[in-house]
Amino acid sequence: MHDFCFTIPYGIIIFCGGLIGFARKGSTTSLAGGVGTGLLLFLVSYLTLNAFHKRKNSWVGLILETVIAAALTWVMGQRYSETGKIMPAGLVAAISGLMTAFYLYKIATGGNHFPAKTE
């Protein structure tokens, strides 16, 4: 599976979570963190998608995705350990942890693999 296939929905979840946190509680931290991180994930997805169309790997994009997911895992994990609430901190930490593992797997296995062109 190609990384942008998961990064785009992951970015949407984070983006929407930031908007919902702001709408429900008026949290500007949720707005800035969620929307900012979601938009950054969209940008990185665009980089990796363009590289995929050229049948190349975007190592910069893949590393950025990994760093963003790992940072979000750590931040939301800290938030979960402070509050003990599974929603939203625990859920976002778990999803981000899975995404971090996926991105590390992609890096370890050499990125996206492209089938040989048939003529």
C-alpha positions, 0 to 999 in steps of 0.5 A: 500500500502506498503511504499517501493512501493512508496519509490523506485520510489520516490528515482529514481525521486530524484536521476535523478533530482540530475543528471539532475541538475548537467548535465544542470547547473553544480550544484554540490549541486544538484548532492550531494543532489539529488544523495545522497538523492536518494541513501539513499532512495534506502537503506532505501527501501531495509531495508523495503523490506527485513523486508516485506519479513520476514512479519515484519515492519521496524520501523527504515526504516519507520522513516528514510523515514519520516525524509528524506522526511520531510527534503527534503520538508523543503529544497526544500520549502525554495528554492521555496520561494527564487526563486519562480520557480515551476520547480524543487523546487516547484515540489520536495517540493510538491512530498516530502510533499505528501510522508511525509504525506504518511509515517506519515499515515503509522506510525499512522496506525501501518506500513504495515499490513499483511494478515493472512496466509492461509494453 
